[in-house]
Amino acid sequence: MIQLSDIEAAAERLAGVAHQTPVVTSRTLDAAVGATIFLKAENLQRGGSFKIRGAYNKISSLPDEARRGGVVTFSSGNHAQAVAIAADLCHTRAVIVMPDDAPPTKLAATAGYDAEVVTYDRYREDRAEIAGRLERDRGLTLVPPYDDPLVMAGQGTATLELLAQAGPVDVLVLPVGGGGLIAGSATALRARSPGAIAVGVEPEAGDDTRRSLEAGGRVELPGVPRTIADGLQPITPGRLTFEVNARVVDHVVVVSDEDIRDAMRFLFERMKTVAEPSGASALAALLAGKVDASGARVGVTISGGNVTAARFAELLG
Amino acid sequence: MIQLSDIEAAAERLAGVAHQTPVVTSRTLDAAVGATIFLKAENLQRGGSFKIRGAYNKISSLPDEARRGGVVTFSSGNHAQAVAIAADLCHTRAVIVMPDDAPPTKLAATAGYDAEVVTYDRYREDRAEIAGRLERDRGLTLVPPYDDPLVMAGQGTATLELLAQAGPVDVLVLPVGGGGLIAGSATALRARSPGAIAVGVEPEAGDDTRRSLEAGGRVELPGVPRTIADGLQPITPGRLTFEVNARVVDHVVVVSDEDIRDAMRFLFERMKTVAEPSGASALAALLAGKVDASGARVGVTISGGNVTAARFAELLG
């Protein structure tokens, strides 16, 4: 499906476009976990999350005509902002389908990157259908949030970079939403460090990938999971991401919202850095002892930092 | 009083001990201020603030016998933690005099670095007197929080480093508490960039250095100023720091608590980094338009990041 060469090609496209985010270490953190931890700070990435990697890799790889015609996506989260930025960088237009009750700050942030925002009533309308209509009627190309080989390969560059910056790791821990980040990352890991272990992290209430891996096929949760990790709420794995992850992911562990809050607090107080709930969840699994990492060299992705001060206060006040 | 050579000597002592903190830039910030801004991220320094620079420079410079005898200081803030860490690094003991009603987290953090905490009743006892008694009775050496040439020279290394990392600046903006950071920093700036301007920032209610510079002599505020910037609350400039600052500081501007909150929020939401109120105040002055910086290359020190998530929530929730 995707191979190291796809991720290397993505890294070349992203050079000078995505930030090479720092790898952060902390003696306090190492002591707390009993391991040597390398945090890949994708919260400091352009747009505040790793999502620009996949979005830009996809849009910049489109045939000229398609790229000129513009792109469309549906997302109320980090992918929306990433597509808006990437489209701008590729000198094309982006249309973002967002629910009309999305937080005004998110609508404004997306529009601020010159994207066109099309809102819909999420109780009455289907966003995929709206996006499909925009594809047909306006000649736009869909940029999926995860279920796409170029998107997966782009996300994998975060781990390719981490391994180049930190050296080999024994364990890699990443959050799992739709599964694009871990699909690309675990593919890179398998190729570069064949003996290393790739661990996914899901919220307790949203463990669709864990269940699917155990069942040997994609299962669907009964409804949108209740969790503060709003980036990890898909109810079923992507078709393509699952196909990849079934081969490259070793296992998936789950964390509670309280574990996530603890990790956000740790990052804030000890490391002076801001992670959104989804972004802190991989570290949450380590701090809560959910990952067997004793004595190991462990890579962890802090996948995003898009949380307002007001929301942070609500979560941790 | 202090010269570039003192600061250079301090930098040599601090090599491998203090972190070389990153200089952070942001297109969004540059656009908001209309200048090219270089943030020196001392919130990422060991102990969470620049204070380790002065404390270590002082303690490591003590004659062998004095150093072996141990050190004492009085502080409930970042200087306490810095002295504890620096003493530990110099293989000597530190005694920290703190009010018995200091936040338990601060007491614990200081004790956590193997320092001995001596508490006192701040309504009945005088901390300087207690520290003086400890000096005499136990053969300890006092490490003042700012009013000391070695402490000032140590703090100045933050700016020496900034200029090496970012290149020359036209304007340097720093918070003013007791005046040690700006004394060392403006001395370094004068020597390295003779035409550049050094601007101090104080809270509106705690403008003792501004008033003193205007009066041409040290003035004392009637009481402890009410401000969220708890690191900037001295009621009068240090004797030695004022002597230096009267020569090297161009002027001092003031910020409101609301300006400081806005800067903390900007750092959190846009730059994903945590600053305590005092630590955000230099940036607050720029964002609030209190510093004439249009088109300039501006160095700004984010001086500390020691704020709990709970306190942050209280301030910005």
Chai-1 contact restraints between the chains, C-beta under 6 A:
chainA,res_idxA,chainB,res_idxB,connection_type,confidence,min_distance_angstrom,max_distance_angstrom,comment,restraint_id
A,N43,B,K272,contact,1.0,0.0,6.0,A-B,restraint_1
A,L44,B,K272,contact,1.0,0.0,6.0,A-B,restraint_2
A,R265,B,A309,contact,1.0,0.0,6.0,A-B,restraint_3
A,F268,B,V274,contact,1.0,0.0,6.0,A-B,restraint_4
A,F268,B,A309,contact,1.0,0.0,6.0,A-B,restraint_5
A,E269,B,T308,contact,1.0,0.0,6.0,A-B,restraint_6
A,E269,B,A309,contact,1.0,0.0,6.0,A-B,restraint_7
A,K272,B,N43,contact,1.0,0.0,6.0,A-B,restraint_8
A,K272,B,L44,contact,1.0,0.0,6.0,A-B,restraint_9
A,K272,B,V274,contact,1.0,0.0,6.0,A-B,restraint_10
A,K272,B,G305,contact,1.0,0.0,6.0,A-B,restraint_11
A,V274,B,F268,contact,1.0,0.0,6.0,A-B,restraint_12
A,V274,B,K272,contact,1.0,0.0,6.0,A-B,restraint_13
A,G305,B,K272,contact,1.0,0.0,6.0,A-B,restraint_14
A,T308,B,E269,contact,1.0,0.0,6.0,A-B,restraint_15
A,A309,B,R265,contact,1.0,0.0,6.0,A-B,restraint_16
A,A309,B,F268,contact,1.0,0.0,6.0,A-B,restraint_17
A,A309,B,E269,contact,1.0,0.0,6.0,A-B,restraint_18
A,A309,B,L316,contact,1.0,0.0,6.0,A-B,restraint_19
A,A313,B,A313,contact,1.0,0.0,6.0,A-B,restraint_20
A,A313,B,L316,contact,1.0,0.0,6.0,A-B,restraint_21
A,A313,B,G317,contact,1.0,0.0,6.0,A-B,restraint_22
A,L316,B,A309,contact,1.0,0.0,6.0,A-B,restraint_23
A,L316,B,A313,contact,1.0,0.0,6.0,A-B,restraint_24
A,G317,B,A313,contact,1.0,0.0,6.0,A-B,restraint_25
A,G317,B,G317,contact,1.0,0.0,6.0,A-B,restraint_26
